[in-house]
Amino acid sequence: MKKDADDAETAIISSPEKVILDFLERDIAAHPERLQPITAEQVRRVQSLVGDVSVELDTPLPPDDA
């Protein structure tokens, strides 16, 4: 993450998320040639896999799923 990122923004990012985001930031900076756009076919494929699945991101998981 950028050192000048807003404190409120970084406060809501968990440690595992920060590790992943930091890795992606370094990898993209070191190897921008690896970036590829998402194709329309990939979007269709993902949509066919998830269908009409609805996710409530603000609802806590039950204890047995956490």
N, CA, C and O of each residue as an XYZ file, in Angstrom:
264
protein
N       0.837     -1.172      0.000
C       0.000      0.000      0.000
C       0.889      1.245      0.000
O       2.024      1.215      0.475
N       0.369      2.299     -0.523
C       1.100      3.552     -0.556
C       1.243      4.098      0.866
O       0.315      4.018      1.670
N       2.397      4.643      1.155
C       2.661      5.178      2.486
C       1.776      6.376      2.792
O       1.496      6.651      3.958
N       1.325      7.102      1.752
C       0.503      8.277      1.970
C      -0.989      7.965      1.926
O      -1.807      8.876      1.796
N      -1.350      6.688      2.033
C      -2.762      6.302      1.998
C      -3.479      6.892      3.204
O      -2.889      7.096      4.265
N      -4.755      7.157      3.014
C      -5.581      7.707      4.075
C      -5.637      6.746      5.256
O      -5.870      5.552      5.062
N      -5.426      7.242      6.479
C      -5.422      6.392      7.677
C      -6.739      5.643      7.851
O      -6.735      4.476      8.243
N      -7.850      6.284      7.569
C      -9.150      5.630      7.717
C      -9.275      4.458      6.753
O      -9.847      3.425      7.100
N      -8.744      4.613      5.553
C      -8.800      3.539      4.557
C      -7.946      2.359      4.988
O      -8.393      1.215      4.902
N      -6.741      2.607      5.445
C      -5.851      1.516      5.826
C      -6.318      0.843      7.109
O      -6.003     -0.324      7.341
N      -7.069      1.563      7.954
C      -7.547      0.977      9.202
C      -8.564     -0.121      8.960
O      -8.706     -1.012      9.797
N      -9.277     -0.089      7.841
C     -10.297     -1.108      7.580
C      -9.746     -2.305      6.807
O     -10.474     -3.266      6.559
N      -8.480     -2.259      6.428
C      -7.864     -3.372      5.702
C      -7.200     -4.287      6.718
O      -6.339     -3.857      7.485
N      -7.607     -5.560      6.718
C      -7.025     -6.509      7.663
C      -5.591     -6.841      7.255
O      -5.174     -6.581      6.126
N      -4.857     -7.412      8.184
C      -3.459     -7.754      7.935
C      -3.287     -8.705      6.743
O      -2.437     -8.447      5.891
N      -4.069     -9.807      6.652
C      -3.906    -10.687      5.480
C      -4.220     -9.970      4.166
O      -3.556    -10.202      3.155
N      -5.235     -9.099      4.182
C      -5.555     -8.347      2.967
C      -4.399     -7.422      2.599
O      -4.049     -7.297      1.426
N      -3.811     -6.780      3.597
C      -2.697     -5.866      3.343
C      -1.507     -6.615      2.755
O      -0.846     -6.108      1.849
N      -1.231     -7.801      3.252
C      -0.126     -8.599      2.720
C      -0.348     -8.876      1.239
O       0.568     -8.728      0.430
N      -1.564     -9.277      0.888
C      -1.879     -9.578     -0.511
C      -1.794     -8.319     -1.366
O      -1.202     -8.338     -2.445
N      -2.386     -7.227     -0.886
C      -2.356     -5.984     -1.655
C      -0.937     -5.452     -1.826
O      -0.585     -4.948     -2.893
N      -0.124     -5.563     -0.780
C       1.279     -5.142     -0.886
C       2.028     -5.984     -1.915
O       2.809     -5.458     -2.709
N       1.784     -7.297     -1.894
C       2.415     -8.184     -2.874
C       2.000     -7.795     -4.294
O       2.842     -7.688     -5.185
N       0.697     -7.583     -4.496
C       0.214     -7.208     -5.829
C       0.821     -5.882     -6.283
O       1.215     -5.732     -7.439
N       0.891     -4.936     -5.372
C       1.469     -3.639     -5.725
C       2.921     -3.794     -6.193
O       3.309     -3.217     -7.209
N       3.724     -4.573     -5.452
C       5.127     -4.789     -5.831
C       5.231     -5.558     -7.150
O       6.051     -5.221     -8.003
N       4.405     -6.582     -7.314
C       4.477     -7.409     -8.515
C       4.064     -6.624     -9.759
O       4.694     -6.743    -10.811
N       3.016     -5.830     -9.638
C       2.566     -5.014    -10.779
C       3.629     -3.979    -11.137
O       3.889     -3.737    -12.316
N       4.249     -3.364    -10.115
C       5.299     -2.373    -10.384
C       6.506     -3.030    -11.050
O       7.124     -2.443    -11.938
N       6.840     -4.245    -10.622
C       8.017     -4.933    -11.167
C       7.749     -5.566    -12.525
O       8.664     -5.690    -13.340
N       6.505     -5.967    -12.777
C       6.188     -6.701    -14.009
C       4.876     -6.213    -14.630
O       3.920     -6.983    -14.722
N       4.814     -4.960    -15.054
C       3.562     -4.456    -15.637
C       3.169     -5.192    -16.917
O       2.000     -5.185    -17.303
N       4.130     -5.820    -17.567
C       3.832     -6.556    -18.809
C       2.971     -7.787    -18.554
O       2.402     -8.340    -19.495
N       2.864     -8.221    -17.323
C       2.044     -9.397    -16.994
C       0.551     -9.078    -16.896
O      -0.282     -9.983    -16.938
N       0.215     -7.800    -16.765
C      -1.196     -7.421    -16.654
C      -1.919     -7.713    -17.962
O      -1.412     -7.435    -19.049
N      -3.106     -8.275    -17.835
C      -3.923     -8.571    -18.999
C      -5.350     -8.121    -18.732
O      -5.855     -8.280    -17.620
N      -6.004     -7.562    -19.742
C      -7.397     -7.161    -19.543
C      -8.290     -8.398    -19.428
O      -7.985     -9.460    -19.971
N      -9.394     -8.231    -18.710
C     -10.378     -9.309    -18.610
C     -11.198     -9.284    -19.890
O     -11.677     -8.231    -20.311
N     -11.355    -10.443    -20.502
C     -12.100    -10.517    -21.753
C     -13.595    -10.686    -21.484
O     -14.003    -11.077    -20.390
N     -14.389    -10.390    -22.487
C     -15.837    -10.580    -22.387
C     -16.153    -12.053    -22.126
O     -17.092    -12.358    -21.390
N     -15.392    -12.962    -22.712
C     -15.613    -14.391    -22.490
C     -15.356    -14.771    -21.031
O     -16.090    -15.581    -20.463
N     -14.325    -14.195    -20.426
C     -14.055    -14.477    -19.014
C     -15.194    -13.962    -18.127
O     -15.581    -14.624    -17.163
N     -15.724    -12.794    -18.451
C     -16.861    -12.242    -17.701
C     -18.053    -13.173    -17.824
O     -18.699    -13.478    -16.822
N     -18.362    -13.633    -19.036
C     -19.482    -14.561    -19.240
C     -19.270    -15.846    -18.460
O     -20.212    -16.382    -17.877
N     -18.042    -16.346    -18.445
C     -17.739    -17.597    -17.728
C     -17.972    -17.436    -16.225
O     -18.586    -18.298    -15.596
N     -17.488    -16.346    -15.654
C     -17.693    -16.102    -14.227
C     -19.178    -15.949    -13.922
O     -19.674    -16.500    -12.939
N     -19.886    -15.201    -14.763
C     -21.316    -15.024    -14.548
C     -22.064    -16.348    -14.622
O     -23.018    -16.558    -13.873
N     -21.647    -17.245    -15.512
C     -22.309    -18.547    -15.615
C     -22.027    -19.405    -14.384
O     -22.844    -20.252    -14.023
N     -20.884    -19.197    -13.737
C     -20.536    -19.980    -12.547
C     -21.265    -19.498    -11.296
O     -21.672    -20.309    -10.464
N     -21.431    -18.187    -11.159
C     -22.058    -17.657     -9.947
C     -23.547    -17.416    -10.104
O     -24.266    -17.323     -9.110
N     -24.018    -17.313    -11.338
C     -25.454    -17.127    -11.569
C     -26.016    -15.968    -10.782
O     -25.499    -14.852    -10.828
N     -27.089    -16.251    -10.056
C     -27.773    -15.214     -9.279
C     -27.428    -15.278     -7.798
O     -28.270    -14.970     -6.955
N     -26.216    -15.671     -7.476
C     -25.796    -15.764     -6.080
C     -25.776    -14.365     -5.475
O     -25.225    -13.428     -6.052
N     -26.384    -14.248     -4.309
C     -26.413    -12.977     -3.601
C     -25.560    -13.102     -2.350
O     -25.644    -14.094     -1.626
N     -24.736    -12.087     -2.100
C     -23.850    -12.103     -0.939
C     -24.080    -10.838     -0.129
O     -24.047     -9.731     -0.666
N     -24.313    -11.008      1.164
C     -24.462     -9.870      2.074
C     -23.131     -9.677      2.793
O     -22.847    -10.373      3.767
N     -22.324     -8.749      2.325
C     -20.984     -8.552      2.872
C     -20.991     -7.977      4.279
O     -20.007     -8.117      5.005
N     -22.081     -7.332      4.676
C     -22.146     -6.736      6.008
C     -22.729     -7.676      7.061
O     -22.765     -7.331      8.242
N     -23.181     -8.848      6.652
C     -23.752     -9.820      7.583
C     -22.658    -10.755      8.070
O     -21.972    -11.373      7.254
N     -22.477    -10.874      9.388
C     -21.443    -11.779      9.907
C     -21.757    -13.244      9.558
O     -22.919    -13.637      9.455
N     -20.706    -14.027      9.382
C     -20.879    -15.451      9.141
C     -21.318    -16.141     10.425
O     -20.953    -15.708     11.518
N     -22.099    -17.214     10.303
C     -22.419    -17.994     11.492
C     -21.123    -18.591     12.065
O     -20.164    -18.795     11.322
N     -21.084    -18.873     13.376
C     -19.846    -19.380     14.000
C     -19.262    -20.610     13.306
O     -18.041    -20.745     13.229
N     -20.102    -21.501     12.805
C     -19.584    -22.716     12.172
C     -19.022    -22.461     10.782
O     -18.376    -23.348     10.224
N     -19.245    -21.271     10.195
C     -18.706    -20.930      8.883
C     -17.542    -19.945      8.958
O     -16.871    -19.694      7.957
N     -17.305    -19.391     10.140
C     -16.271    -18.358     10.266
C     -14.880    -18.950     10.240
O     -13.895    -18.218     10.336
